[in-house]
Amino acid sequence: MIDFNNFWFQSYKDGALMNAKELEDSYILQFRVVGLDKKDIQVNFDDDVLVVKSLNDRKKESDTSWLRHEFWQDTLNKRIIIPENADKDQTQAKVENGILTVEIKKKEKSQKAIEVL
């Protein structure tokens, strides 16, 4: 089992809130994306690093008549080192109720018998 407190955050700590868990056949990552449309979110891989970021800077669009305006200041920019057994080609992402869930399937273990000659 992976120690998420050490593995997932190696040199990539920032202010973005994230939940992570390991299941038997996949890794589940959740990010808080309240106020973002799915078109504003980019999820991709940069070699063995999962990159999750928001593309839209809503702060620029804000109404300047507010006395205090912190609601749109959160940005999402997270880089997570993925484990060696993660199958990048079998990754799915969805947004529901302000939560982005990314599921990264694990590679199947090779069960092939090696013929002894």
Phi and psi in degrees as a GROMACS rama.xvg file:
@    title "Ramachandran Plot"
@    xaxis  label "Phi"
@    yaxis  label "Psi"
@TYPE xy
-83.4533  137.36  ILE-2
-85.3278  97.7516  ASP-3
-61.4642  -27.5083  PHE-4
-65.7185  -26.9574  ASN-5
-103.87  -48.7242  ASN-6
-66.9519  -53.6306  PHE-7
-68.6716  -21.4474  TRP-8
-107.945  15.1114  PHE-9
-58.3649  108.364  GLN-10
56.7868  19.4428  SER-11
-125.65  25.9066  TYR-12
-70.5025  136.806  LYS-13
-152.936  -168.834  ASP-14
-78.9954  -7.91186  GLY-15
-68.6258  134.644  ALA-16
-84.7046  134.507  LEU-17
-144.927  141.638  MET-18
-112.816  145.7  ASN-19
-143.747  139.065  ALA-20
-147.097  156.785  LYS-21
-110.768  127.681  GLU-22
-106.029  176.058  LEU-23
-59.9755  -38.257  GLU-24
-117.243  3.75599  ASP-25
-162.076  170.887  SER-26
-113.072  136.472  TYR-27
-116.036  125.672  ILE-28
-120.515  137.055  LEU-29
-126.782  139.69  GLN-30
-129.069  142.087  PHE-31
-78.7096  119.751  ARG-32
-130.507  33.3364  VAL-33
-55.8914  131.022  VAL-34
88.5428  -4.74221  GLY-35
-103.464  139.352  LEU-36
-82.3826  155.825  ASP-37
-61.902  -26.2432  LYS-38
-70.3872  -16.2024  LYS-39
-89.5802  -0.518951  ASP-40
-114.203  133.635  ILE-41
-118.384  129.871  GLN-42
-126.827  122.316  VAL-43
-155.735  177.251  ASN-44
-112.124  139.331  PHE-45
-119.406  93.1076  ASP-46
58.0358  -117.987  ASP-47
-101.234  31.5287  ASP-48
-124.621  125.85  VAL-49
-82.3183  127.514  LEU-50
-113.39  123.284  VAL-51
-125.862  121.298  VAL-52
-149.192  156.692  LYS-53
-92.2829  141.176  SER-54
-98.1063  -19.6756  LEU-55
-104.129  123.821  ASN-56
-93.6759  92.6882  ASP-57
-68.4835  -18.4375  ARG-58
-59.4693  -36.6594  LYS-59
-67.2279  -28.5893  LYS-60
-86.2585  -4.91523  GLU-61
-68.1487  151.674  SER-62
-74.3478  127.074  ASP-63
-79.0255  -1.13348  THR-64
-82.8805  -3.97425  SER-65
-68.8323  140.854  TRP-66
-73.0788  -35.1517  LEU-67
-144.223  134.1  ARG-68
-139.329  91.9913  HIS-69
-109.684  -10.5748  GLU-70
-57.2223  -40.4488  PHE-71
-100.496  13.4375  TRP-72
-78.9514  -17.5308  GLN-73
-69.0407  133.284  ASP-74
-124.345  154.39  THR-75
-110.905  119.353  LEU-76
-152.025  92.6103  ASN-77
-124.809  136.286  LYS-78
-124.757  122.682  ARG-79
-126.315  124.95  ILE-80
-69.3774  127.93  ILE-81
-97.6291  152.082  ILE-82
-68.1057  159.887  PRO-83
-61.5032  -30.2384  GLU-84
-88.4028  8.9696  ASN-85
-76.6871  134.754  ALA-86
-98.6579  96.2691  ASP-87
-59.324  -31.1633  LYS-88
-73.5501  -14.8269  ASP-89
-112.395  46.7202  GLN-90
-108.063  135.67  THR-91
-127.831  147.767  GLN-92
-136.776  140.048  ALA-93
-147.195  152.789  LYS-94
-113.939  130.609  VAL-95
-150.959  126.96  GLU-96
53.5652  41.9212  ASN-97
77.0718  11.2502  GLY-98
-122.249  125.833  ILE-99
-90.8768  122.369  LEU-100
-111.21  124.233  THR-101
-113.734  123.788  VAL-102
-112.322  121.301  GLU-103
-111.001  113.314  ILE-104
-70.2564  151.821  LYS-105
-87.7667  147.616  LYS-106
-67.9031  141.254  LYS-107
-70.5837  139.888  GLU-108
-71.4153  140.717  LYS-109
-70.4139  124.911  SER-110
-107.29  8.41307  GLN-111
-69.4961  129.03  LYS-112
-77.6348  142.783  ALA-113
-98.3226  124.974  ILE-114
-73.6648  131.327  GLU-115
-91.1985  125.182  VAL-116
